């Protein structure tokens, strides 16, 4: 009965998450009255229970309640964080308070709040994020500064259906991004009031000043959740070697810190007979461990993986205090429920999805096989225990990798295969060397004695970095894969939940949605042509080539497109012979090619539009196209990019199909309002 109850709760939680995600897919902002849906459905459930209604009616009502609670929490959260978003490029002299400082050497960034300027539209913004090239080393949270800056609306998705940066920044309260054109002038240093962000900044500075430069970025990531100092090579190596999870403060880090404090406290108290004999030192140690992990969470940057891990480890220690089972799917579900109710927007992010997927599968496997493995470990010879430990690490890595694979493919278009091998070395190194010394460094910081501990931790970090570089260099260490669509990920998640949560033969029916997901993936068609929001970057995709018009423009978009198409690299039109197969040619005015019986022209100069209009089926231009151009079936020009953002074109046999970034998002608070969001010129 208990397992059946767990399964029901987990599926209600899944539906709640779907309700939270559904609101993000609406094209028009729903009225707040829809947030009251649970008030309508909950009494119906109570009435149905009292009247002993049929099972199917009750099931329908429970599904409705779960979906409506998710929808309601998302709408309420959206209303609570509602803040203005900059609509157009602006320039001004800003007076503001520094809220956060990122220590990136390449592009240091600061987040400003309490902004004042000579522009009323800027004054209404809650927060602004600026890239500041000079003078950032002298800044600290709480400083009041004056700075000249160019402000831009938050960046839109780089292709239709991709990750929505504007939505992410909206929920962080950031209404504009930009870059400084002057050195910040500090009007007033931070006051005597010390808050969490100030302490976090001071710890980060302390780590930076007491560790080698090569390992500073890694230690900042695992100790205070600050990833801005990680080099691009390190991030790529960690991702491709399957070790990227070590850089995100998650269950591994929380468990190590909480476990270290718990066992250390219990050891010390057990050495004091009057306390050990008269007080429940195990429960006291659990309470002290909760305090420690709470402080760790506060300085970690409050990422979703850190919050999930904190809730889980706190529930474990509370279970110890209450003499209950510590690790269970129910505890994980409670942690997920709290996050979905408080921060429902996180459900769409990779951190939430990958973190909960990995832990869910690990706990499910642990509940089934954990006791047997524990008995096997206890009965084994002492010499075999290290082998069993490494086997357990490998199996854990395999389960976690399989659980996170669909989400890694969906968000990043890649699958790290080398992680099963590299984690065999990296996880013990993290657990027995890097984190213990890092924790000791935390404890010694108030006495300014942490340098030795931090440097010893950095020695372990150096080995992990070398391991990541080696793992990334292995053949097929990371596989580029065409990303899964949202629908496919939902089906795979439903299948996995059903198979692991159900304890009857019904679980084998979950192979049906899984099979359907792979059928959809086979039929999943990528755009034949992509054009960036600026109109300066064009991508052509065929069965044997993925080309771009230039490698100089829109570098960030190119990186994201490369992952989207699952290709190792993109080449320029004129540098690839496959462009000749498309009967392509380029001149200073633009390029033209033949693709699936369509003559496509990309124009960079409006003087070519008259001739382009006469022989093109599809005309793409970064400049405005005159209204007399009628022959092309599809015309996309400057104003279309301005209104709708990046464009995706599907070349079907009947007529080309068009998708745009803003056309798929509609009228939402985080979407910049620049006019009509439909491609009215082409009837799409």
N, C-alpha and C positions, 0 to 999 in steps of 0.2 A: 504493500500500500504506500509506503514511504517513497519508493522509487517511482511509482506511478504519479505521486504528488509532485515529485521533483520534475518529472517530464512535463506535466501540465504547467507548472510554474515557468519552466524554461521556454515553452512555446508561447505562453502569454507574454513573456518578456520579448521574444522575437517579434511578435505582433506589435508590441508597444514600440519597438525600434522602427518597424516599418511605418507605423503611424507618424513617428517623428520625422522620418525621411520623406514621407509623402508630401508634406507641406512645402519642402524645398523644390519639388517638381512642379508645383502649381505656377502658372504663368501670370496669374493675378493675385494680389494680396487678399487673403480671406478676411472678412470682418471678424472683429474680436468676439462676436456673439458665438462663433463656432467653437471657441474655447470652452464653452459651457456644455458641450456634447456629453461628457461623462455624467453631468448632473441629470441628464435625460435617461441615459442607459442604465446607470447603477440602480435606481429604484425598480426598473423593469426586471433586473436580475433578482433582486430581493423578492419581488412579487412572484416571479417564476419559481423560485425555490420554495416559497411557502405553499404555492398551489401544486407543487410537484409536477411541473410541466415536463413535457417530453425531453429526452436527452438532446435531440437535434435542435430544438428551440433554445434550450439552455446553452448549447454549444455556440449557436449563432449569436446569442446575447453576450457571451463571454468574449467572443472574437470582436464584437462591436465595441465592448467596453475597453478592451486592450488597445485597439486601434485608436479609439477616441482619446484615451488618456495620453498616448504618445503624441497625437496631433495637438491636444490641448497644451501639453507641457512645452512643445516647440513654439506654439503661438505665444504663450505667456512669456517665454524666455526672449523671443524676438521683440516683444513689446517692451520688456524691461531694459534691454540693451539699446533700444532705438536711439539713434543719434544721426546728425546730418552727415552727408557725404559730399565732398567737393565735386562740382559738376564740370569745371573747366580749368585749364591751366592758369595759374596765378603766380604773381611775384610780389614779395613784400618783405618788410623788416618785421621780424617776429620777436615778441617778448614772451617767454614761456618758462615753465618749470620742467627740469629734466626728470622724466619718470623712469627711464631705463637707458643703460649704455651698453652697446654691443662692442666687443673688443676686437673685431675682425681687422686684421692688418690691411687687407686689400680695400675694403669698403666699410669703415667703421660707421655704425648707425646709432642714432639716438631716438628715443621716443619722447615727445614733448606733450605736456598737458597744460591746462590753464593758459591757453594761447591768446595773445592780444596782438593786434596789428591795425593797419589803417584800412583793412578790407573787412566789411561786415560778414561776408560769407566765410572768411577764415576764422573769425572770432567765435562762430557757432560750433566749430569742430571740437570734439572732446579730446582727441589725441591726434598727433601727427608724427609720422616716422620719416626721419631725414638721414640721408647719407652725408656724413661730415668728414671730409678728407684730412683736415688739419685742426689741431687744437682739442681733439676729443680726449686725449690722455689726461687733461686737467679737469675733465667733467666728472661729476658724481651725481647720483640721484638726489634730488632736493635742491640742486643749484638753480638759480634764476639767471637766465642768459638772454642776450639779444643777438640775433643772427639774421642775415639776409639769405633768403632761400627761394628757389623755384618749387612751387607745389603742383602736383599732378593728381588727378583722380586715381584711386586704387586700381591696379592692373586687372584687366579682364581675363577670362580663360583664354588659352592660346589656341584652342580649336573647340568646335561645338561638342559639348558633353565632357570636356576636360575639367580638371580640378578648378573650383571657383575661388580664386584668390580674393576677389572683392567680398564674397560672402564670409570668408575666413576673417578678413580684416574688420569687417562690419561687426562681428561678434566680439572682437577684441576692442572695439570702440575707436579704431583708427580710421579716420575719415579722409585722410590724404597721405600721400607719400611724396617724396621729392629729394632735392639735393641742395646743400648749402653752397652759396657763392661767396661766403666770407667766413673768416675765422670766428667762432663763437666768443662773444664778449661776456664774461661772467660778471653780472651785476651784484650778485649776492651768493655767497657760499651757503651750503646746507646748514640749517639751524641745528640746535641741540637735540631736537626731536629725532630719535632713531627709529626707523621702521624696518620692515623685513627686507625691502628692496635695497636699502642702504647697507644692511648687514650682509646681504648677498653680494653686493658690489665690493664691499671691503674684503670679504673672503676670497672673491675672484682675484682681486688685486694682490692679495697675500700669496695665493697660489702662483700667480704669474711672476711674482718677484722672487719666489723661492724654489722654482723648478726649472730644468732645462727647457729652452724654447721648443725643442722638438717634441716634448711630451706634454707641454702646457695645455694644448688644445684638448687632448684626451682627458687629462685630469679635470679640467674645467667642466667637461661634458658630464663626467660621472659623479662629480662632487657638488656642482651647483647648477647643472643642466644648461650651461652656457656653451653652445656649439659654434659660435661665430669665429673662433680661432682655429677651428679644424681646417686643414688644407684640403683643397679639392682632391689631391691625390690620395690622401688618407681616407677621405669619405668614399671615394670610388673603390679603393682597395678593401675597405671594411664591408662595403655593400656587395662587391663581387665575390668576396671570400666567405660570405655568410656570417660575418661577425658584426654587422651594423647594429644588432640589438644590444651590444655591449655599450654603445654610445648613448643609448636612451635610458634614463633612470627608470627602472622598471622593477619587476619582482625579484630579479637576481640581486640588484643592489639593495633594495629595501630589506630583503630577507637576510642578506649578509650583515647589514648594519644592525637590524633588529635582533637577529640571532646572536651576534657578537655581544651586544649590550646585555641581552637576556642571560646568556651563559656566564658572562663575566660577573654580572651582578649576583647571580645565583651562587657562583663559586665563592665570591667574597663573603656573602651572607652566611654560607654554609660553614665558613671557617670561624664564625663567631657563635659559639655554642648557645649563649642565652637567646640569641635571635633565632638560630636554626631550630631550637627545641620548642620555642613558644609562639612562633609566628609562621604563617604560610609563605615561606620565602619564594616559592615558585610563583605564586600569584603577585607578590610584591615585585619580583623581577619582571613579570609580564607587564605590570603597570609602568615601570621605569622604561621598559623597551618601547611601549606605546608613546611615551613622552619623547623619546629619542627619535623615533621615526616621524613623529609630528613635526619636530624641528627640521628634520631632513627634508620633509615634503615642503615646508615653508620656504626653504632656500633653493629648492630644486627647479623653480620656474613654473611649477604647477602644470606640467604636461599631463595629458590624459593617461599615458602609461604609468606615470608616477602616482597619479591619484588612484588609479585602479589598484596598483600594487600596495599603496598605503591602506586603502580600504580592506584589501584582502589580508594583509599582515596584521592590521588592527583587529579584524574579526577573529584571526587565529589566536591572538593574545587574549582577546575577550573570552573566547571559548575556553582557554586555559583557566581564566579567572572563574568561569561558571561551570567548570568541569564538564564541558561539552566537547564533541568532536571538532577538531580544529580545521581540517581541510575537507571541503565538500563542494559539490556543485551548487548546493543551496547558498553557501556563503559567497561564491563567485556571482551567482545570480543576484544576490542582494547588492553586491558592489556595483554590478551593471545597472540595476534598477535605480540606485541613487544617482549615478552619473547621468542616466537618461532623463531623470526627472529634473536634475539641477542644471545640466549642460547638454541638452538634447542635440545641439548642433554638432557635438563631437562624434555622433554616430556615423557621420559621413566621412570622417577622416581616417587615414590609414593607421594612426596610432591606436585608436579605440578598436578598430576591427581586427588588426593583427595581434594586439595585446590580448584581447579577450578570446580570440580564436585559439591562440597557442595555449593559454592557461586552461581553457575549457577542455581541450583535447587531452592535455596532460593529466588533469584531475580525473577525467573519465577513464583514461587508461590506468591511472593509479588506483582508482576504486575497484577496477576489475582484476588487476595483476599485482598491485602494490603489496598486499599481504603475503602473497606467495613469494615474491622477490625478496621481501624482508626476511622471511623464514629461511630462504635459500642462502641469503647473505650471512645469517646468524649461524647456520650449520656448516658453512664452508670453512676450509682450512685458512688459517691466517694469511698464508702466502698468496692465496687466490683472491683475497678481498680487493687488492688494487685492480686486478683484472676485471672483477665484477663491477667495481666502481666506474672504470672507464667504459665498460659495456653499457652501464646505466646511462652515462653521459651521452654516449653515441645514440642509444635508443631514444633518450629524451630529445636530443637534437633532431633526430629523424622525425619524431612525432610533431615537434614544434614546426619544423620546416614544412611538413606536409600540411599542417593546419593553416599556416600563413601563406602558402603558395598561391591560392586563388586571389588573395588580396594583394600580394606582391605583383602578380601579373596584371591585375586590374589597375593598380595605381602607378606602377613603375615599368611595366612591360618587360620584366626580367625575372629569372628564377635562379637563385644562388644554389648551385649543387655542391660546391666545395665545403659548405658549412658543416656537413656531417663529419668531415675529417678535421677541419680547423678547430671546431668547438671542443674536440677531445683534449686539446692542449690549452686553449684559451680559457675555458671555464674553470678548470682547476687552478690555473694561474691567477685568474681574477679572484677566486674564492680563498685561496691560501696565501696569496702574496699582495696583490694590488689593493684590494679593498681593506684588508686588516690594517695595512700601513696608512691608507687614506683615512680610515676611521680614527686611528691614533693621531694622525695629523690634525683632524678636527678637534680632538680633545686637548691637544697641546697648543692650539692657536691662541687662546686667551693669554697664555704665558710666553708667547713668542718663541716657542721651542719646537715648532713643527717642521723645521727645515730638513732635519735628518729623515724623519718619517716620510715626508713628501718625496724626497729624493730616492729613498728606497722603493717607494711605490712607483716612481718614474722608471726605475730599472726594470720592473715588471712590464710597465707600459711599452717600453722599448722593444721587448720581446714579442708582445702582442702585435705591435706595428710591423715588425719584421715578418711575423707569421701571416698577417693579413696580406702583405706584399707578395709573399710566397704563394699563398692560397689563390690570390687573384691571378697569378701568372700560370696556374695550372690549366691544361687543355680543358675546355668546356666547363670552367669554374662557374661561369655565369652565362645562362642561356637567354638570348633575346627572344621574346615571345609576343605575339600579337595580343594586346590587352583584352581582357574580358570586358563585356559590357556590364552595366549595372544589373540588368535582368539576369544575366548568367551568374553573377556573383550571388545574387539573392537565392537562386535555385540551388546552387552548390552549398550555400550556408544552410538552407532548409534541409537539404539531404544529410549534411553532416550532423546537424543538431538531432534530427530524427534517428539516425543510425546509432549515435552514441547515447542519447538520452532515453530512448525506448528500451525496454528489457524483454519484449515479447517478439514473436515472429513478424509482427507488423513492421519492425525496423528494416526488414529486408525489402519492403516496398519503397523505401527511400532511394533505391537504385533507379526508380523511374524518373523523378525530377533531375537526378544527376545525369542520366542518359539524355534527357531532353535538353539539359544545359549544354552538353557537348554537341548535340545536333545544332543548336543555335549558334555555337561558336564556329562550327564549320560553315554555316551560312552567313556568319558575320562579315559584312563587306566594309572594307575601309574606303575612305574617300579617294577618288581618282586624282583630285586636285585640291590642295589646301592653299589658302592665301592668308597671310597674317593681317592683323588689325591695321598695321601701317600701310598695307598694300605694297610693300617693297620686297616681300619674300613670297615666292611661289614654289610649291612642291608638286612634282608629278610622280604618281605612283602607277606602275604597270606590273605585270606578272614577273618581270625579271629586272626591274630597276626602280630605285627611289631617288629622284634627282631634285635639286633646288637651283633656282636661277643664279643665286650668289651665296657664297659662304661668309660674306662680310656683314650682311644685314641681319638684324634680329637674332643674335646668337642664343639668347635664352629660349626663344621659340624653336630654334633648330634643335636644341637639346631635347626639348619635350616632344617634338615631332619624331625625332629619332627613336625615342622610347615607344611612342605610340605605334609606329610601324614595325617595331621589333627588328630594326636593321642595325648593323654594327657601325655604319657610317653613312653620311650623305655626301654626294659629289655634285659639283657644279655642272650645269648643262654642257658647257663647251669643253669640259675636261673628261667627259665620258662618251665613248663611242655609241652607247645605247641611245643617246639623244639623236644620233643620225638615223637610227632605225625608225624613229618617229617622224622622219623627214623634217627634222627641226633645224632652225637656223636663227641666229641672233645678230643684231646690229646695234649701234648706239641708241636706237629708239626703242628697242625691246626685243622680244623673241616670239617665234611662231612655231607650232608643231601640230602633227596629226595624231589624234588619240581616239580610238574607238569610233572611227568614221566622223569625228568632229575636228574641224580646223580651229584650233585654240590660239588666240593671240594675247600676249601680255605686252602692254604698252607702258613705257615710262615717260613718254613725251606726247603731249596732245597734238603736235603737228602731224603725227602719223594716223590720227583717228579717222580721217576721211577715207584713206585707202584701207585701213583695217576694217572699217564697217562694211566694205564691199565684198570682202572675201572670207570673213571670219564667221564661224557658227557660234563661237563663244569669245567675247571680248572682255578682257580684264585690264583695268588701268588704274594706276595710282593717282591719276589726274581726273578731273571731271570730264565726262563725255557729253558732247552736244546732243540735243534732243532729236535732231534729224536722223540719227543713226538707228535704223529700223531693221536691217537685214539680220543681224545676229539673233539667235534664239535666246541668248542669255548675255546680259551686259552687267558688269559689276565695276563700279567706278569709285572715286574718292568719297562721294557722299554715302555710298553703301557701307564702306568701311567705317566711316565716321558714325553712322547710325547703329550698325549691327555688329561691329567687331570682325573677328576672323570669319572666313567663309570656307565651307567644305562643299565640293561639287562631286556628285555621283553621275557618271556618264552611263545612262541607261539606253536601251535601244529606242524607246519612244521619244523621250526628251530629257535633257539634263535636269537632275534634281538638286536643289540647293538647300543647304542648312547653314544657319548663322548662329553665332554665339548668343546674341541678344534675342534673336527670334525664338530660341529654345528656352530662354530664362524669363522673358516677359517683363511685366512691370512689378519689380520687387524693390524693397527699400535700398538694397545694396547695389542695384543696377543704375548706372549713370543714365540720366534722362537727356537724350539729345534729339528727340523727335521720334518719328515712326520707327518701329522695330520690325517692320516687314519689308521684304524686297518688292515693293509695289511696282517697280519698273518692269520686273520679270514675272509678276503674277505668282510668286512663291511665298 
